[in-house]
Amino acid sequence: MKEIFENWILINRKRILENFSNLLEINTTSPDEALAYPFLKNYFHDINFQTEKQFFQEDLKNHPLFTNPPTYKATKDRFNIKVINKSKAEPGSKKVLFNVHIDVVPETGDFPNAFNPNFKDGYIIARGACDTKNNIIMIAEAIRFLKENNIKIQKEVEIVLAIEEEISGNGTLSSILHGVNSDLVIVMEPTSLLVYRGHRGCITATIEINGKSVHMGSDETGINAIECSYYTMNSLKELELQMLKEANNNKDFSIWKKPLQINFGKIFGGDWPGSVAERCTLVSNIGFLPDYSLDEMKNIITNTCLGTKDDWTNKNTMVKFDGLQNDAYIIDSTDDNIKAILDSLNKNGVDQKESYGWRVSCDAYLYHKLLKVPTIIFGSGDLSNAHSAHEKVALREIEKGILIMADYLSRP
C-alpha cells in the first residue's frame, strides 16, 4: 500500500492543500459552525458520502451533562453534521464512528487574520489547522485514497462532525442522544499520531469572592476581595500538588511528568483603583484522573475553596460549576481495538508500543460514560500548537496520518 500511496499523494498533494486551506478560511468559532456546511457537504459528496444536518436533540437541555455556555442557542442554525458512506459495508463488518469537532477557538490579538492560512516550511498556519480541521481532512482523504485505488474499506464507517467541543461538549452529547450504534469510537484530536485509550477529566470552577469595599485610605476597615483570592489560589495549588502525588501511582498515566493541571484562566474584580475591591471572580479549569468522579471533584474543589487559611475568604466564597464538566476515563490496555490501531501505526512509521491515558480532556468520555463503547483518541497535530498564536500543522504529518487511517480501514 505504501508505494501506491506515495504515487497517489504526489498527484493529490496540491488538491489536498487547497481543500484544507478553503476549510481553514471558514471561521467556525461557536456559534458559527454552520458556515462550513456547504463546503463539507460538497467535500464528502466527492467520496460518495452523504451528509445530513443533525439538529440539537430536543431533550438536550434536560440532560445532566448539558452545559449552558454563553453562545448556546437551540436554533435552526445549530446542528452537527452526520456523514454516512453511501456504499454498504460487508455484513458483519466492524462499525467505527469517527468524531471530529468543527468548532475552533477564537482568533486573538496575538493571532490576527487567523483565518487566512499561510504555508511556510512545510507547515500550514491558521486557526483550526491543528485543532482540529486537519483531522477532518485526514479521515476524508484516507477514504478517498482507498476508493480511488479500489482498495476495499473493511469497516462500516460513520463520521460525526460535532459543534461546541471547545466550549461545552453539547454537540457530541446531542449526537449520542440521537442514537449511536457502533463497535468503536475514534475521537480525532491533535495527538501527534499517537493513540490514547482515555483521558484525564476537566471541570471548570467559577469562584466568586466577596470583600468589603472602602476608600483605599481606609483600607484597615475594608476587605480586599482580590487579595482574598490569593488564599483561594494557594489552596487550589496545594490540591494540585496532592493530586499529582497520588497520580504517581496511576500506571495508565505514568508516561506524563504532569498528567493533570489546575489552571487559573481568568480573574476579574474591583471597580476603581482607589477603592478596596468588593468582589473578585476566579475561573479555573481543574484536571483530574479517573481515580475521582465528577461529583467527587466538585465536592473536593468546593471544600478546598471554603477551607483556605483565611476565615473571611471561607465565609464569603461561592463556587459554581457552569462550564466544562468532562469526566475522566480509561479503557483496558488489552482491548483488541488498541492493538489493531497500534499495528497500523507501527507498520507506517509511528513507533508506539503501548497506549496510555491522554493528559487532555475532550468529548471522548461521553461515549465511554453514556454508551460503554470502547473509545480511543487519535489524530494529527502537535498539542503544543493548538489554541496558540502560532497554530500550525505539518502537512507531512497529515499525509502520514492519511496512510495510517487507510491501512486501518482496509483491515477486516
C-alpha positions in Angstrom: 0.0 0.0 0.0 2.9 2.4 0.7 4.1 2.5 -2.8 0.6 3.1 -4.2 0.1 5.8 -1.6 3.4 7.6 -2.5 2.3 7.8 -6.1 -1.2 8.9 -5.2 -0.1 11.7 -2.8 2.3 13.2 -5.4 -0.7 13.7 -7.6 -3.1 14.8 -4.9 -0.9 16.9 -2.6 -1.8 20.3 -4.2 -5.5 19.5 -4.2 -5.4 18.4 -0.5 -3.7 21.7 0.4 -6.2 23.7 -1.5 -9.2 21.9 0.2 -7.5 22.3 3.6 -7.0 26.0 3.0 -10.6 26.5 1.9 -11.8 24.8 5.1 -9.5 26.9 7.3 -10.7 30.1 5.8 -14.2 29.5 7.3 -14.5 31.0 10.7 -16.2 28.2 12.7 -15.9 29.7 16.1 -19.1 28.8 18.1 -21.9 29.5 17.3 -21.0 29.9 13.6 -20.0 26.3 12.8 -22.9 26.1 10.2 -20.9 28.3 7.9 -18.8 25.2 7.0 -21.7 23.0 5.9 -21.8 23.9 2.2 -18.1 23.2 1.8 -18.2 19.9 3.9 -21.3 18.7 2.1 -19.5 19.0 -1.3 -16.2 17.7 0.0 -17.7 14.4 1.3 -20.1 14.1 -1.7 -16.9 13.7 -3.8 -16.1 10.5 -1.9 -19.6 9.1 -2.1 -20.5 10.0 1.5 -23.8 11.7 2.2 -24.2 14.5 4.8 -27.2 15.5 6.8 -27.8 18.2 9.4 -28.4 16.7 12.8 -30.1 19.4 14.9 -29.7 19.6 18.7 -31.7 16.8 20.2 -34.9 18.1 21.8 -34.2 16.8 25.3 -30.6 18.0 25.3 -31.1 20.9 27.8 -32.6 18.5 30.3 -29.6 16.2 30.3 -27.4 16.4 33.5 -24.3 16.7 31.3 -25.7 19.6 29.3 -23.7 22.8 29.6 -25.2 26.2 29.0 -22.3 28.3 27.5 -22.9 32.0 26.7 -23.1 31.2 23.0 -25.7 28.3 23.3 -28.8 28.7 21.2 -31.0 25.9 20.1 -32.0 27.4 16.7 -32.2 26.1 13.2 -28.6 27.0 12.7 -27.3 24.7 15.5 -26.5 21.3 14.2 -23.9 18.6 13.9 -23.1 17.2 10.5 -23.6 13.4 10.2 -21.6 11.8 7.4 -22.5 8.3 6.1 -21.0 6.1 3.5 -23.4 5.5 0.6 -21.5 2.3 -0.2 -22.7 -0.5 2.1 -20.0 -2.4 4.1 -20.0 -6.2 4.1 -22.4 -7.8 6.6 -20.6 -8.3 10.0 -18.1 -5.5 9.4 -16.9 -3.6 12.5 -18.8 -0.4 12.9 -16.5 2.5 13.5 -17.6 6.0 14.4 -15.2 8.9 13.9 -15.9 12.1 15.9 -14.2 15.3 14.7 -15.2 18.7 16.0 -15.8 21.6 13.6 -15.5 24.5 16.0 -12.3 26.3 16.8 -11.2 28.7 19.5 -11.5 32.4 18.5 -8.7 34.4 16.9 -6.9 36.8 19.3 -4.9 40.0 19.1 -1.8 37.9 19.1 -3.1 35.9 16.1 -4.9 38.4 13.8 -6.1 37.2 10.4 -6.0 33.7 11.9 -8.5 32.6 9.2 -6.1 33.5 6.3 -3.9 30.4 6.0 -0.2 30.7 5.4 2.1 27.9 4.2 5.7 28.0 5.5 8.5 25.5 5.9 6.1 22.5 5.3 3.5 23.8 7.8 0.1 25.4 7.3 -0.6 28.1 9.8 -4.1 29.1 10.7 -6.7 28.8 13.4 -8.0 25.3 13.4 -5.0 23.9 11.4 -4.1 21.8 14.4 -7.3 21.6 16.4 -8.8 20.0 14.5 -9.8 20.7 10.9 -6.6 18.8 9.9 -8.3 15.6 11.1 -11.4 16.2 9.0 -9.1 16.4 6.0 -7.1 13.3 7.2 -10.0 10.9 7.5 -11.7 12.1 4.3 -8.6 11.7 2.3 -7.9 8.3 3.7 -11.3 7.2 2.4 -10.7 8.9 -0.9 -7.3 7.2 -1.4 -8.9 3.7 -0.7 -11.8 4.3 -3.1 -9.7 5.8 -5.9 -7.3 2.8 -5.8 -10.0 0.2 -5.5 -8.8 -0.9 -2.0 -11.8 -2.3 -0.1 -12.9 -0.5 3.0 -13.4 -3.3 5.6 -15.1 -1.2 8.2 -18.6 0.3 8.3 -17.7 4.0 8.7 -19.7 6.9 10.0 -18.5 10.3 10.9 -19.9 13.0 13.2 -18.6 16.5 12.7 -19.5 18.0 16.1 -20.1 21.5 17.2 -19.3 23.2 20.6 -16.5 20.9 21.6 -14.3 23.9 22.7 -17.0 25.4 24.9 -19.3 22.6 26.2 -19.4 19.2 24.6 -23.1 19.7 23.7 -22.6 18.8 20.1 -21.3 15.3 20.9 -23.9 14.9 23.7 -26.7 15.7 21.3 -25.3 13.2 18.7 -25.3 10.5 21.4 -28.9 11.3 22.4 -30.0 10.9 18.8 -28.7 7.3 19.0 -25.3 5.7 18.2 -24.7 2.2 17.0 -21.0 1.5 16.9 -18.4 -1.1 17.9 -15.7 1.6 18.3 -15.5 5.3 18.5 -12.3 7.2 17.4 -12.3 10.8 18.6 -9.9 12.8 16.5 -7.7 15.3 18.3 -4.1 16.6 18.0 -2.2 13.6 19.5 0.8 13.7 17.1 -0.4 10.4 15.5 -0.3 8.5 18.8 -3.3 6.6 20.1 -4.6 7.1 23.6 -7.2 4.9 25.4 -8.7 7.5 27.7 -8.1 11.0 29.1 -7.9 12.9 32.3 -11.0 14.8 33.3 -11.5 18.6 33.4 -14.0 20.7 35.3 -14.5 24.5 35.2 -14.9 26.1 38.6 -16.2 29.7 38.8 -15.2 31.0 42.3 -16.8 34.3 43.4 -15.3 36.0 46.5 -17.0 38.9 48.3 -14.9 41.5 50.1 -15.8 44.8 51.8 -15.3 47.9 49.8 -14.0 51.2 51.3 -11.7 54.1 50.2 -8.2 52.9 49.9 -7.2 55.4 52.5 -9.3 53.4 55.0 -8.2 50.0 53.9 -7.8 48.8 57.5 -11.6 48.8 57.7 -12.2 47.0 54.4 -11.6 43.6 53.0 -10.0 43.3 49.5 -11.6 40.5 47.6 -8.7 40.4 45.1 -6.3 39.8 48.0 -8.6 37.1 49.3 -8.3 35.3 46.0 -4.6 34.7 46.9 -5.8 32.3 49.7 -8.1 30.5 47.2 -5.4 30.1 44.6 -2.8 28.9 47.2 -5.3 26.3 48.5 -6.0 25.0 44.9 -2.3 24.8 44.1 -1.9 22.7 47.3 -4.7 20.5 46.0 -2.9 20.2 42.6 0.3 19.0 44.4 -1.7 16.5 46.4 -3.4 15.1 43.3 -0.1 14.9 41.4 1.4 12.9 44.2 -1.5 10.5 44.0 -1.1 10.4 40.2 2.4 8.8 40.6 0.6 5.5 41.4 -1.6 5.6 38.3 0.1 3.4 35.7 -2.3 4.4 33.0 -0.9 8.0 33.0 2.6 7.1 34.0 4.2 8.5 30.8 3.4 12.1 31.9 5.5 14.1 34.2 2.4 16.2 35.0 -0.7 14.3 33.9 -3.1 16.9 35.4 -3.2 20.6 36.0 -5.1 23.3 37.8 -5.1 26.4 35.6 -6.3 29.9 36.5 -7.6 31.1 33.2 -9.5 34.2 34.1 -9.6 36.6 37.0 -11.5 39.9 37.3 -12.6 42.1 40.1 -12.7 45.5 41.6 -14.3 48.7 40.3 -11.8 51.5 40.9 -8.1 51.7 41.6 -8.7 54.0 44.6 -11.2 51.6 46.2 -10.7 48.3 48.1 -12.1 45.6 45.8 -15.6 44.5 46.8 -15.6 41.4 44.5 -13.3 39.1 42.7 -14.0 36.1 40.4 -11.6 33.3 39.5 -12.4 31.0 36.7 -10.2 27.8 36.8 -10.1 24.6 34.8 -9.1 21.7 37.0 -7.8 18.5 35.7 -8.2 15.1 37.4 -7.6 11.4 36.8 -10.1 8.5 36.7 -9.4 8.0 40.5 -12.2 10.6 41.1 -15.7 11.1 39.7 -17.1 14.4 38.6 -19.2 14.6 41.7 -16.3 13.8 44.0 -14.2 16.5 42.3 -17.0 19.1 42.8 -17.0 18.3 46.5 -13.2 18.4 46.7 -13.0 21.7 44.9 -15.8 23.3 46.9 -14.2 22.2 50.2 -10.8 23.4 49.1 -12.2 26.9 48.3 -14.1 27.1 51.5 -11.2 25.7 53.6 -8.4 28.2 53.0 -6.2 29.7 55.7 -8.4 32.8 55.8 -11.6 32.8 57.7 -13.2 35.8 55.8 -12.5 34.1 52.4 -14.0 30.9 53.6 -17.2 32.5 54.7 -17.6 34.8 51.7 -16.9 32.5 48.8 -19.3 30.8 46.4 -18.3 28.1 44.0 -20.2 27.3 40.8 -19.7 24.7 38.1 -21.2 26.2 35.0 -18.5 25.4 32.3 -16.8 22.2 31.2 -17.6 19.0 33.1 -15.5 16.4 31.2 -15.2 13.2 33.2 -12.0 11.1 33.2 -11.9 7.6 31.8 -9.6 4.8 30.7 -10.2 1.6 28.7 -8.2 -1.6 29.2 -4.8 -1.8 27.5 -5.6 -5.3 26.2 -8.6 -4.1 24.1 -8.4 -5.6 20.6 -9.2 -2.1 19.1 -6.0 -0.7 20.7 -3.9 -3.5 19.1 -5.4 -3.0 15.7 -4.6 0.7 15.5 -1.2 0.2 17.0 -0.4 -2.3 14.3 -1.3 0.3 11.6 0.8 2.9 13.3 3.9 0.8 13.7 3.5 -0.5 10.1 3.6 3.0 8.8 6.3 4.8 10.6 5.0 5.7 14.0 6.7 3.9 16.9 4.3 3.2 19.7 4.4 0.0 21.7 1.7 0.8 24.4 -1.2 3.2 24.7 -1.8 5.3 27.8 -4.3 8.0 29.0 -4.0 11.4 27.5 -3.4 14.4 29.7 -6.0 16.5 28.0 -9.8 16.1 28.1 -12.2 16.1 25.1 -15.6 14.7 24.1 -14.4 11.1 24.1 -15.5 10.5 27.7 -19.2 11.0 26.7 -19.2 7.8 24.5 -17.4 5.8 27.2 -19.7 7.1 30.0 -23.0 7.0 28.3 -22.7 4.2 25.8 -19.9 2.0 27.3 -18.4 1.8 23.8 -14.6 1.4 23.5 -13.4 4.9 22.7 -9.9 6.0 21.7 -8.3 9.3 20.8 -6.1 9.7 17.8 -5.2 12.4 15.2 -2.5 14.5 13.6 -1.2 17.7 15.0 1.0 18.6 18.0 -1.0 19.7 21.0 1.5 22.5 21.8 0.4 24.2 18.6 -3.3 24.1 19.4 -5.0 27.2 20.8 -1.8 29.1 20.3 -0.9 32.3 18.4 1.1 30.1 16.0 -1.4 27.3 15.5 0.0 25.1 12.7 0.3 21.6 11.5 2.9 19.8 9.3 1.4 18.6 6.0 3.7 15.6 6.0 2.2 14.6 9.3 -1.3 14.8 7.8 -0.1 12.7 4.9 1.3 10.1 7.2 -2.0 10.1 9.1 -3.9 9.5 5.8 -1.8 6.4 5.2 -2.3 5.1 8.7 -6.1 5.6 8.6 -6.2 4.0 5.1 -4.3 1.0 6.4 -6.5 0.7 9.4 -9.8 0.9 7.4 -8.6 -1.7 4.9 -8.1 -4.3 7.6 -11.0 -6.7 8.5 
